[in-house]
């Protein structure tokens, strides 16, 4: 399962990036989507928007916490996205994770679990 969190707001976004984020159901800052089995088009959208999102493999324990604390049901179904708080203790850097190992944007791998727990 891949967890995707939008980090960057709407100001100054390119129209193509904004549409990509909308298709991933990441319409607002700090919204989160979990894709259980992403297809090729979803992986392409993640790659295109990697400068504006944080993503990585979410563990089953963290996913259960996310559903318990932030999951909302509408008409008997679970909403396809989660609204999160800004991370506790803030974001050190919005640079890419791979460059400095400090930033939050891009592929975070297993460290996405820590970020999600700080945002619950």
C-alpha positions as CSV (number, residue, x, y, z in Angstrom):
1,X,0.0,0.0,0.0
2,X,1.2,3.4,-0.9
3,X,0.4,6.5,1.2
4,X,0.4,9.9,-0.5
5,X,0.3,13.2,1.4
6,X,0.0,16.6,-0.2
7,X,2.5,19.0,1.3
8,X,2.5,22.0,-1.0
9,X,-0.5,24.3,-1.2
10,X,-2.3,25.7,-4.3
11,X,-0.5,29.0,-4.8
12,X,1.5,29.2,-8.0
13,X,0.8,25.6,-9.1
14,X,1.0,24.7,-12.8
15,X,-2.4,23.7,-14.3
16,X,-1.1,20.2,-15.2
17,X,0.1,19.6,-11.7
18,X,-3.1,20.9,-10.1
19,X,-5.2,18.5,-12.3
20,X,-2.9,15.6,-11.4
21,X,-3.3,16.3,-7.7
22,X,-7.1,16.5,-8.2
23,X,-7.2,13.2,-10.0
24,X,-5.3,11.7,-7.0
25,X,-8.0,13.2,-4.7
26,X,-5.4,15.5,-3.1
27,X,-7.4,18.7,-3.3
28,X,-6.1,20.5,-0.2
29,X,-2.9,20.8,1.7
30,X,-2.2,17.9,4.2
31,X,-4.8,15.6,2.6
32,X,-3.9,11.9,2.4
33,X,-4.8,9.0,0.1
34,X,-3.8,5.4,0.5
35,X,-3.7,3.3,-2.7
36,X,-3.8,-0.4,-2.0
37,X,-2.7,-1.6,-5.5
38,X,-1.7,1.3,-7.6
39,X,-1.9,0.8,-11.4
40,X,0.5,2.2,-13.9
41,X,-1.4,5.5,-14.5
42,X,-1.5,6.2,-10.8
43,X,2.2,5.5,-10.5
44,X,2.8,7.9,-13.3
45,X,0.8,10.6,-11.6
46,X,2.8,10.1,-8.4
47,X,6.0,10.5,-10.3
48,X,4.7,13.6,-12.0
49,X,3.6,15.2,-8.7
50,X,6.6,14.1,-6.6
51,X,7.8,17.7,-6.1
52,X,4.6,18.5,-4.3
53,X,3.8,15.3,-2.3
54,X,5.3,12.9,0.2
55,X,4.7,9.2,-0.4
56,X,5.9,5.8,0.7
57,X,5.0,2.3,1.9
58,X,2.6,2.5,4.8
59,X,2.5,-0.3,7.4
60,X,-0.7,-2.1,8.3
61,X,-0.5,-0.7,11.9
62,X,-0.3,2.9,10.8
63,X,-3.1,2.3,8.2
64,X,-5.4,1.0,11.0
65,X,-4.6,4.1,13.2
66,X,-5.3,6.3,10.2
67,X,-8.7,4.8,9.6
68,X,-9.6,4.8,13.4
69,X,-8.7,8.4,14.0
70,X,-9.3,10.2,10.7
71,X,-11.6,7.9,8.6
72,X,-15.1,9.2,8.0
73,X,-18.0,7.3,6.6
74,X,-20.5,8.8,4.2
75,X,-23.6,6.8,3.2
76,X,-22.1,3.6,4.6
77,X,-18.8,3.9,2.7
78,X,-15.4,5.1,3.9
79,X,-14.3,8.4,2.3
80,X,-11.4,7.8,-0.2
81,X,-9.2,10.4,1.4
82,X,-8.1,11.6,4.9
83,X,-7.7,15.2,6.2
84,X,-4.6,15.4,8.4
85,X,-3.2,18.0,10.8
86,X,0.0,19.7,10.0
87,X,2.9,17.6,11.4
88,X,3.8,18.0,15.1
89,X,7.2,19.7,15.5
90,X,6.8,21.0,11.9
91,X,8.5,20.1,8.7
92,X,12.3,20.5,8.8
93,X,12.7,21.1,5.1
94,X,10.5,20.8,2.1
95,X,13.4,19.6,0.0
96,X,13.4,16.2,-1.5
97,X,14.0,13.3,0.8
98,X,16.8,11.8,-1.3
99,X,18.9,14.9,-1.6
100,X,19.6,15.9,2.0
101,X,17.8,13.1,4.0
102,X,16.1,15.9,5.8
103,X,13.3,16.9,3.4
104,X,9.9,15.5,3.2
105,X,9.0,15.7,-0.5
106,X,9.2,12.7,-2.8
107,X,9.6,9.0,-1.9
108,X,10.0,8.6,1.9
109,X,9.9,4.8,1.9
110,X,9.2,3.4,5.4
111,X,9.6,6.9,7.0
112,X,6.2,7.9,5.7
113,X,4.8,6.0,8.8
114,X,6.5,8.4,11.1
115,X,5.2,11.4,9.2
116,X,1.6,10.1,9.2
117,X,1.7,9.4,13.0
118,X,2.9,13.0,13.6
119,X,0.0,14.3,11.5
120,X,-2.8,12.3,13.2
